[in-house]
């Protein structure tokens, strides 16, 4: 995972986790710093170089929060299903844009997709479907389902300084921005833009809940601490917690859409020959003039998930074009190792 990130040439994070119990199998942030440098002693020149590095090697990106882009559509879908604004049978007309209060919100695909349902919307990441749903239900269900899936709080991983991200609503904007909530804020939030921020570790826990049938796991790095004479100090962590109020058929809608995204949609490059993979891309706008953040989340095998994965590339440009190939490379490596004698 580290070599894959390094080869991308941009800063980022990769997380691989067991979706059933939260065991972290890979947790990488690039670039990083060898802590042995501090044992040996740094020269002033070395210290200055680390401090001035524009990629900020001291920052652990796996537990730092960023705009998630369209991987957040998992949340919007569950919220719309839960509030009754969405059914698997409902269709939408995708024209490539939606006008809201005098402002035009465009789809990433300006030509639109024509008549679509939620399967198509998740697989092709059709923005206008989620715009419509957010205007119908408002920000509150999106906020509530975000919290159900562990966003806006620490995951509880055994690391210091974990970020919590931002799950915005009317009260949040009033407190921190000092302005009223607008319909366009809900539109932006529905596709993981605007004020929404999550960490790669939170994203992994979110997609793990989709994979494992609706349980929130506590990510953890330590299995046990071995002492003298091979005695193990027990290490305990919270057991998986069922997420209340989301029926199996709603999880199944999301799973079907994410499987379609790999089979025929935006995240084909996450695929592994002979293995059924599900996933979702995210391409998040950042500060003006800077390239977009690139994300993918996914899990495999679909029939019996053993791995949940997140790839985040800071200013990586494209989820499908840049993050997905790295995720596919890691999943292929994992399954090749499983086949090895």
HELIX and SHEET records of a PDB file:
HELIX    1   1 UNK A    2  UNK A    8  1                                   7    
HELIX    2   2 UNK A   36  UNK A   40  1                                   5    
HELIX    3   3 UNK A   44  UNK A   52  1                                   9    
HELIX    4   4 UNK A   61  UNK A   63  5                                   3    
HELIX    5   5 UNK A   69  UNK A   72  5                                   4    
HELIX    6   6 UNK A   73  UNK A   82  1                                  10    
HELIX    7   7 UNK A  118  UNK A  123  1                                   6    
HELIX    8   8 UNK A  127  UNK A  137  1                                  11    
HELIX    9   9 UNK A  139  UNK A  148  1                                  10    
HELIX   10  10 UNK A  170  UNK A  176  1                                   7    
HELIX   11  11 UNK A  183  UNK A  190  1                                   8    
HELIX   12  12 UNK A  200  UNK A  212  1                                  13    
HELIX   13  13 UNK A  228  UNK A  230  5                                   3    
HELIX   14  14 UNK A  248  UNK A  263  1                                  16    
HELIX   15  15 UNK A  268  UNK A  270  5                                   3    
HELIX   16  16 UNK A  319  UNK A  323  3                                   5    
HELIX   17  17 UNK A  324  UNK A  339  1                                  16    
SHEET    1   A 5 UNK A  24  UNK A  30  0                                        
SHEET    2   A 5 UNK A  12  UNK A  17 -1                                        
SHEET    3   A 5 UNK A 307  UNK A 313 -1                                        
SHEET    4   A 5 UNK A 293  UNK A 300 -1                                        
SHEET    5   A 5 UNK A 277  UNK A 284 -1                                        
SHEET    1   B 2 UNK A  65  UNK A  66  0                                        
SHEET    2   B 2 UNK A 198  UNK A 199 -1                                        
SHEET    1   C 2 UNK A  92  UNK A  94  0                                        
SHEET    2   C 2 UNK A 114  UNK A 116 -1                                        
SHEET    1   D 2 UNK A  97  UNK A 100  0                                        
SHEET    2   D 2 UNK A 103  UNK A 106 -1                                        
SHEET    1   E 2 UNK A 215  UNK A 216  0                                        
SHEET    2   E 2 UNK A 241  UNK A 242 -1                                        
SHEET    1   F 2 UNK A 224  UNK A 226  0                                        
SHEET    2   F 2 UNK A 232  UNK A 234 -1                                        
END                                                                             
